[in-house]
Amino acid sequence: MYRKDNKYNFLIPILYNTKKRVLKKGSAIFIHITKNYNPTAGCIALTRKDFLILLKIINKKTRIKII
């Protein structure tokens, strides 16, 4: 995936609606980079600094819950 604005240079995919997919419930949700905290089209966007902090505190067993 490529974007000219570099928002996807760092990316963590979230497994959401991947098993027994439900139409119109969304999919392909990512944690990605942003320069601000404006709303996204369904993803979670963090500043590069906060993204790098998150990487230090999560691991493969970390569960991310979207509410």
Distance bins in CASP14 RR format, pairs under 12 A and 6 or more apart:
PFRMAT RR
TARGET T0000
AUTHOR 0000-0000-0000
RMODE 2
METHOD distances of the structure
MODEL  1
1 7 0 0 0 0 1 0 0 0 0 0 0
1 8 1 0 1 0 0 0 0 0 0 0 0
1 9 0 0 0 0 1 0 0 0 0 0 0
1 10 0 0 0 0 0 1 0 0 0 0 0
1 11 1 0 0 1 0 0 0 0 0 0 0
1 13 0 0 0 0 0 1 0 0 0 0 0
1 28 0 0 0 0 1 0 0 0 0 0 0
1 30 0 0 0 0 1 0 0 0 0 0 0
1 32 0 0 0 0 1 0 0 0 0 0 0
1 43 0 0 0 0 0 1 0 0 0 0 0
2 8 1 0 0 1 0 0 0 0 0 0 0
2 9 0 0 0 0 1 0 0 0 0 0 0
2 11 0 0 0 0 0 1 0 0 0 0 0
3 9 0 0 0 0 1 0 0 0 0 0 0
3 10 0 0 0 0 0 1 0 0 0 0 0
3 11 0 0 0 0 0 1 0 0 0 0 0
3 30 0 0 0 0 0 1 0 0 0 0 0
3 32 0 0 0 0 1 0 0 0 0 0 0
3 33 0 0 0 0 1 0 0 0 0 0 0
3 34 0 0 0 0 0 1 0 0 0 0 0
3 43 0 0 0 0 0 1 0 0 0 0 0
3 45 0 0 0 0 0 1 0 0 0 0 0
5 32 0 0 0 0 0 1 0 0 0 0 0
5 33 0 0 0 0 1 0 0 0 0 0 0
5 34 0 0 0 0 1 0 0 0 0 0 0
5 35 0 0 0 0 1 0 0 0 0 0 0
5 36 0 0 0 0 0 1 0 0 0 0 0
5 45 0 0 0 0 0 1 0 0 0 0 0
6 32 0 0 0 0 1 0 0 0 0 0 0
6 33 1 0 0 1 0 0 0 0 0 0 0
6 34 0 0 0 0 0 1 0 0 0 0 0
6 35 0 0 0 0 1 0 0 0 0 0 0
6 48 0 0 0 0 1 0 0 0 0 0 0
6 51 0 0 0 0 0 1 0 0 0 0 0
7 30 0 0 0 0 1 0 0 0 0 0 0
7 31 0 0 0 0 0 1 0 0 0 0 0
7 32 1 0 1 0 0 0 0 0 0 0 0
7 33 1 0 1 0 0 0 0 0 0 0 0
7 34 1 0 0 1 0 0 0 0 0 0 0
7 35 0 0 0 0 1 0 0 0 0 0 0
7 36 0 0 0 0 0 1 0 0 0 0 0
7 38 0 0 0 0 0 1 0 0 0 0 0
7 40 0 0 0 0 1 0 0 0 0 0 0
7 41 0 0 0 0 0 1 0 0 0 0 0
7 43 0 0 0 0 1 0 0 0 0 0 0
7 44 0 0 0 0 0 1 0 0 0 0 0
7 45 1 0 0 1 0 0 0 0 0 0 0
7 46 0 0 0 0 0 1 0 0 0 0 0
7 47 0 0 0 0 0 1 0 0 0 0 0
7 48 0 0 0 0 0 1 0 0 0 0 0
7 51 0 0 0 0 0 1 0 0 0 0 0
8 28 0 0 0 0 0 1 0 0 0 0 0
8 30 1 0 0 1 0 0 0 0 0 0 0
8 31 0 0 0 0 0 1 0 0 0 0 0
8 32 1 0 1 0 0 0 0 0 0 0 0
8 33 1 0 0 1 0 0 0 0 0 0 0
8 34 0 0 0 0 0 1 0 0 0 0 0
8 40 0 0 0 0 0 1 0 0 0 0 0
8 43 0 0 0 0 1 0 0 0 0 0 0
8 45 0 0 0 0 0 1 0 0 0 0 0
8 51 0 0 0 0 0 1 0 0 0 0 0
9 30 0 0 0 0 0 1 0 0 0 0 0
9 32 0 0 0 0 1 0 0 0 0 0 0
9 33 1 0 0 1 0 0 0 0 0 0 0
9 34 0 0 0 0 0 1 0 0 0 0 0
9 48 0 0 0 0 1 0 0 0 0 0 0
9 51 0 0 0 0 1 0 0 0 0 0 0
9 52 0 0 0 0 0 1 0 0 0 0 0
10 30 0 0 0 0 1 0 0 0 0 0 0
10 31 0 0 0 0 1 0 0 0 0 0 0
10 32 1 0 0 1 0 0 0 0 0 0 0
10 33 1 0 1 0 0 0 0 0 0 0 0
10 34 0 0 0 0 0 1 0 0 0 0 0
10 45 0 0 0 0 0 1 0 0 0 0 0
10 46 0 0 0 0 1 0 0 0 0 0 0
10 47 0 0 0 0 0 1 0 0 0 0 0
10 48 1 0 0 1 0 0 0 0 0 0 0
10 49 0 0 0 0 0 1 0 0 0 0 0
10 50 0 0 0 0 0 1 0 0 0 0 0
10 51 1 0 1 0 0 0 0 0 0 0 0
10 52 1 0 0 1 0 0 0 0 0 0 0
10 53 0 0 0 0 0 1 0 0 0 0 0
10 54 0 0 0 0 1 0 0 0 0 0 0
10 55 0 0 0 0 1 0 0 0 0 0 0
11 28 0 0 0 0 0 1 0 0 0 0 0
11 29 0 0 0 0 0 1 0 0 0 0 0
11 30 1 0 1 0 0 0 0 0 0 0 0
11 31 1 0 0 1 0 0 0 0 0 0 0
11 32 1 0 1 0 0 0 0 0 0 0 0
11 33 1 0 0 1 0 0 0 0 0 0 0
11 34 0 0 0 0 0 1 0 0 0 0 0
11 43 0 0 0 0 1 0 0 0 0 0 0
11 44 0 0 0 0 0 1 0 0 0 0 0
11 45 0 0 0 0 0 1 0 0 0 0 0
11 46 0 0 0 0 0 1 0 0 0 0 0
11 51 0 0 0 0 1 0 0 0 0 0 0
11 54 0 0 0 0 0 1 0 0 0 0 0
11 55 0 0 0 0 0 1 0 0 0 0 0
12 29 0 0 0 0 1 0 0 0 0 0 0
12 30 1 0 0 1 0 0 0 0 0 0 0
12 31 1 0 1 0 0 0 0 0 0 0 0
12 32 1 0 0 1 0 0 0 0 0 0 0
12 33 0 0 0 0 0 1 0 0 0 0 0
12 43 0 0 0 0 1 0 0 0 0 0 0
12 44 0 0 0 0 1 0 0 0 0 0 0
12 45 0 0 0 0 0 1 0 0 0 0 0
12 46 0 0 0 0 1 0 0 0 0 0 0
12 51 0 0 0 0 1 0 0 0 0 0 0
12 52 0 0 0 0 0 1 0 0 0 0 0
12 54 1 0 0 1 0 0 0 0 0 0 0
12 55 0 0 0 0 1 0 0 0 0 0 0
12 58 0 0 0 0 1 0 0 0 0 0 0
12 59 0 0 0 0 0 1 0 0 0 0 0
12 60 0 0 0 0 0 1 0 0 0 0 0
12 62 0 0 0 0 1 0 0 0 0 0 0
12 64 0 0 0 0 1 0 0 0 0 0 0
13 27 0 0 0 0 0 1 0 0 0 0 0
13 28 1 0 0 1 0 0 0 0 0 0 0
13 29 1 0 0 1 0 0 0 0 0 0 0
13 30 1 0 1 0 0 0 0 0 0 0 0
13 31 0 0 0 0 1 0 0 0 0 0 0
13 32 0 0 0 0 1 0 0 0 0 0 0
13 43 0 0 0 0 1 0 0 0 0 0 0
13 44 0 0 0 0 0 1 0 0 0 0 0
13 64 0 0 0 0 0 1 0 0 0 0 0
14 26 0 0 0 0 0 1 0 0 0 0 0
14 27 0 0 0 0 1 0 0 0 0 0 0
14 28 0 0 0 0 1 0 0 0 0 0 0
14 29 1 0 1 0 0 0 0 0 0 0 0
14 30 1 0 0 1 0 0 0 0 0 0 0
14 31 1 0 0 1 0 0 0 0 0 0 0
14 32 0 0 0 0 0 1 0 0 0 0 0
14 42 0 0 0 0 0 1 0 0 0 0 0
14 43 0 0 0 0 1 0 0 0 0 0 0
14 44 1 0 0 1 0 0 0 0 0 0 0
14 58 0 0 0 0 0 1 0 0 0 0 0
14 62 0 0 0 0 0 1 0 0 0 0 0
14 63 0 0 0 0 0 1 0 0 0 0 0
14 64 1 0 1 0 0 0 0 0 0 0 0
14 65 0 0 0 0 1 0 0 0 0 0 0
14 66 1 0 0 1 0 0 0 0 0 0 0
15 21 0 0 0 0 0 1 0 0 0 0 0
15 27 0 0 0 0 1 0 0 0 0 0 0
15 28 0 0 0 0 0 1 0 0 0 0 0
15 29 0 0 0 0 1 0 0 0 0 0 0
15 30 0 0 0 0 0 1 0 0 0 0 0
15 60 0 0 0 0 0 1 0 0 0 0 0
15 62 0 0 0 0 0 1 0 0 0 0 0
15 63 0 0 0 0 1 0 0 0 0 0 0
15 64 0 0 0 0 1 0 0 0 0 0 0
15 65 0 0 0 0 0 1 0 0 0 0 0
15 66 0 0 0 0 0 1 0 0 0 0 0
16 22 0 0 0 0 0 1 0 0 0 0 0
16 25 0 0 0 0 1 0 0 0 0 0 0
16 26 1 0 0 1 0 0 0 0 0 0 0
16 27 1 0 0 1 0 0 0 0 0 0 0
16 28 0 0 0 0 1 0 0 0 0 0 0
16 29 1 0 1 0 0 0 0 0 0 0 0
16 30 0 0 0 0 1 0 0 0 0 0 0
16 31 0 0 0 0 0 1 0 0 0 0 0
16 42 0 0 0 0 1 0 0 0 0 0 0
16 43 0 0 0 0 0 1 0 0 0 0 0
16 44 0 0 0 0 0 1 0 0 0 0 0
16 63 0 0 0 0 0 1 0 0 0 0 0
16 64 0 0 0 0 1 0 0 0 0 0 0
16 65 0 0 0 0 0 1 0 0 0 0 0
16 66 1 0 0 1 0 0 0 0 0 0 0
16 67 0 0 0 0 0 1 0 0 0 0 0
17 23 0 0 0 0 1 0 0 0 0 0 0
17 24 0 0 0 0 1 0 0 0 0 0 0
17 25 1 0 1 0 0 0 0 0 0 0 0
17 26 1 0 1 0 0 0 0 0 0 0 0
17 27 1 0 1 0 0 0 0 0 0 0 0
17 28 0 0 0 0 1 0 0 0 0 0 0
17 29 0 0 0 0 1 0 0 0 0 0 0
17 42 0 0 0 0 0 1 0 0 0 0 0
17 66 0 0 0 0 1 0 0 0 0 0 0
18 25 0 0 0 0 0 1 0 0 0 0 0
18 26 0 0 0 0 0 1 0 0 0 0 0
18 27 1 0 0 1 0 0 0 0 0 0 0
18 28 0 0 0 0 1 0 0 0 0 0 0
18 29 0 0 0 0 1 0 0 0 0 0 0
19 27 0 0 0 0 0 1 0 0 0 0 0
20 27 0 0 0 0 0 1 0 0 0 0 0
21 27 1 0 0 1 0 0 0 0 0 0 0
21 28 0 0 0 0 0 1 0 0 0 0 0
25 42 0 0 0 0 0 1 0 0 0 0 0
25 66 0 0 0 0 0 1 0 0 0 0 0
26 41 0 0 0 0 0 1 0 0 0 0 0
26 42 0 0 0 0 1 0 0 0 0 0 0
26 43 0 0 0 0 0 1 0 0 0 0 0
26 66 0 0 0 0 0 1 0 0 0 0 0
27 42 0 0 0 0 0 1 0 0 0 0 0
27 43 0 0 0 0 0 1 0 0 0 0 0
27 66 0 0 0 0 0 1 0 0 0 0 0
28 40 0 0 0 0 0 1 0 0 0 0 0
28 41 0 0 0 0 0 1 0 0 0 0 0
28 42 0 0 0 0 1 0 0 0 0 0 0
28 43 0 0 0 0 1 0 0 0 0 0 0
29 40 0 0 0 0 1 0 0 0 0 0 0
29 41 0 0 0 0 1 0 0 0 0 0 0
29 42 1 0 0 1 0 0 0 0 0 0 0
29 43 1 0 1 0 0 0 0 0 0 0 0
29 44 1 0 0 1 0 0 0 0 0 0 0
29 45 0 0 0 0 0 1 0 0 0 0 0
29 64 0 0 0 0 1 0 0 0 0 0 0
29 65 0 0 0 0 0 1 0 0 0 0 0
29 66 1 0 0 1 0 0 0 0 0 0 0
30 40 0 0 0 0 1 0 0 0 0 0 0
30 41 0 0 0 0 0 1 0 0 0 0 0
30 42 0 0 0 0 1 0 0 0 0 0 0
30 43 1 0 1 0 0 0 0 0 0 0 0
30 44 1 0 0 1 0 0 0 0 0 0 0
30 45 0 0 0 0 1 0 0 0 0 0 0
30 46 0 0 0 0 0 1 0 0 0 0 0
30 51 0 0 0 0 0 1 0 0 0 0 0
30 64 0 0 0 0 0 1 0 0 0 0 0
30 66 0 0 0 0 0 1 0 0 0 0 0
31 40 0 0 0 0 0 1 0 0 0 0 0
31 42 0 0 0 0 0 1 0 0 0 0 0
31 43 1 0 0 1 0 0 0 0 0 0 0
31 44 1 0 1 0 0 0 0 0 0 0 0
31 45 1 0 0 1 0 0 0 0 0 0 0
31 46 1 0 0 1 0 0 0 0 0 0 0
31 47 0 0 0 0 0 1 0 0 0 0 0
31 48 0 0 0 0 0 1 0 0 0 0 0
31 50 0 0 0 0 1 0 0 0 0 0 0
31 51 1 0 0 1 0 0 0 0 0 0 0
31 52 0 0 0 0 0 1 0 0 0 0 0
31 53 0 0 0 0 0 1 0 0 0 0 0
31 54 1 0 0 1 0 0 0 0 0 0 0
31 55 0 0 0 0 1 0 0 0 0 0 0
31 58 0 0 0 0 1 0 0 0 0 0 0
31 62 0 0 0 0 0 1 0 0 0 0 0
31 64 1 0 0 1 0 0 0 0 0 0 0
31 66 0 0 0 0 0 1 0 0 0 0 0
32 40 0 0 0 0 1 0 0 0 0 0 0
32 41 0 0 0 0 0 1 0 0 0 0 0
32 42 0 0 0 0 0 1 0 0 0 0 0
32 43 1 0 1 0 0 0 0 0 0 0 0
32 44 1 0 0 1 0 0 0 0 0 0 0
32 45 1 0 1 0 0 0 0 0 0 0 0
32 46 1 0 0 1 0 0 0 0 0 0 0
32 47 0 0 0 0 0 1 0 0 0 0 0
32 48 0 0 0 0 0 1 0 0 0 0 0
32 50 0 0 0 0 0 1 0 0 0 0 0
32 51 1 0 0 1 0 0 0 0 0 0 0
32 54 0 0 0 0 0 1 0 0 0 0 0
33 40 0 0 0 0 0 1 0 0 0 0 0
33 43 0 0 0 0 0 1 0 0 0 0 0
33 44 0 0 0 0 0 1 0 0 0 0 0
33 45 1 0 0 1 0 0 0 0 0 0 0
33 46 1 0 0 1 0 0 0 0 0 0 0
33 47 1 0 0 1 0 0 0 0 0 0 0
33 48 1 0 1 0 0 0 0 0 0 0 0
33 49 0 0 0 0 1 0 0 0 0 0 0
33 50 0 0 0 0 1 0 0 0 0 0 0
33 51 1 0 1 0 0 0 0 0 0 0 0
33 52 0 0 0 0 1 0 0 0 0 0 0
33 54 0 0 0 0 0 1 0 0 0 0 0
33 55 0 0 0 0 0 1 0 0 0 0 0
34 40 1 0 0 1 0 0 0 0 0 0 0
34 41 0 0 0 0 0 1 0 0 0 0 0
34 43 0 0 0 0 1 0 0 0 0 0 0
34 44 0 0 0 0 1 0 0 0 0 0 0
34 45 1 1 0 0 0 0 0 0 0 0 0
34 46 1 0 0 1 0 0 0 0 0 0 0
34 47 1 0 0 1 0 0 0 0 0 0 0
34 48 0 0 0 0 1 0 0 0 0 0 0
34 49 0 0 0 0 0 1 0 0 0 0 0
34 50 0 0 0 0 1 0 0 0 0 0 0
34 51 0 0 0 0 1 0 0 0 0 0 0
35 45 0 0 0 0 1 0 0 0 0 0 0
35 46 0 0 0 0 0 1 0 0 0 0 0
35 47 1 0 0 1 0 0 0 0 0 0 0
35 48 0 0 0 0 1 0 0 0 0 0 0
35 49 0 0 0 0 0 1 0 0 0 0 0
35 50 0 0 0 0 0 1 0 0 0 0 0
35 51 0 0 0 0 0 1 0 0 0 0 0
36 45 0 0 0 0 1 0 0 0 0 0 0
36 46 0 0 0 0 0 1 0 0 0 0 0
36 47 0 0 0 0 1 0 0 0 0 0 0
36 48 0 0 0 0 0 1 0 0 0 0 0
36 50 0 0 0 0 0 1 0 0 0 0 0
37 44 0 0 0 0 0 1 0 0 0 0 0
37 45 1 0 0 1 0 0 0 0 0 0 0
37 46 0 0 0 0 1 0 0 0 0 0 0
37 47 1 0 0 1 0 0 0 0 0 0 0
37 50 0 0 0 0 1 0 0 0 0 0 0
38 45 1 0 0 1 0 0 0 0 0 0 0
38 47 0 0 0 0 0 1 0 0 0 0 0
39 45 0 0 0 0 1 0 0 0 0 0 0
40 46 0 0 0 0 0 1 0 0 0 0 0
42 66 0 0 0 0 1 0 0 0 0 0 0
43 64 0 0 0 0 0 1 0 0 0 0 0
43 66 0 0 0 0 0 1 0 0 0 0 0
44 50 0 0 0 0 0 1 0 0 0 0 0
44 51 0 0 0 0 1 0 0 0 0 0 0
44 54 0 0 0 0 1 0 0 0 0 0 0
44 64 0 0 0 0 1 0 0 0 0 0 0
44 65 0 0 0 0 0 1 0 0 0 0 0
44 66 0 0 0 0 1 0 0 0 0 0 0
44 67 0 0 0 0 0 1 0 0 0 0 0
45 51 0 0 0 0 1 0 0 0 0 0 0
45 54 0 0 0 0 0 1 0 0 0 0 0
46 52 0 0 0 0 1 0 0 0 0 0 0
46 53 0 0 0 0 1 0 0 0 0 0 0
46 54 1 0 0 1 0 0 0 0 0 0 0
46 55 0 0 0 0 0 1 0 0 0 0 0
47 53 0 0 0 0 1 0 0 0 0 0 0
47 54 0 0 0 0 0 1 0 0 0 0 0
48 54 0 0 0 0 0 1 0 0 0 0 0
48 55 0 0 0 0 0 1 0 0 0 0 0
49 55 0 0 0 0 0 1 0 0 0 0 0
49 56 0 0 0 0 0 1 0 0 0 0 0
50 56 0 0 0 0 0 1 0 0 0 0 0
50 57 0 0 0 0 0 1 0 0 0 0 0
51 57 0 0 0 0 0 1 0 0 0 0 0
51 58 0 0 0 0 0 1 0 0 0 0 0
52 58 0 0 0 0 0 1 0 0 0 0 0
54 62 0 0 0 0 1 0 0 0 0 0 0
54 64 0 0 0 0 1 0 0 0 0 0 0
55 62 0 0 0 0 0 1 0 0 0 0 0
56 62 0 0 0 0 0 1 0 0 0 0 0
58 64 0 0 0 0 1 0 0 0 0 0 0
END
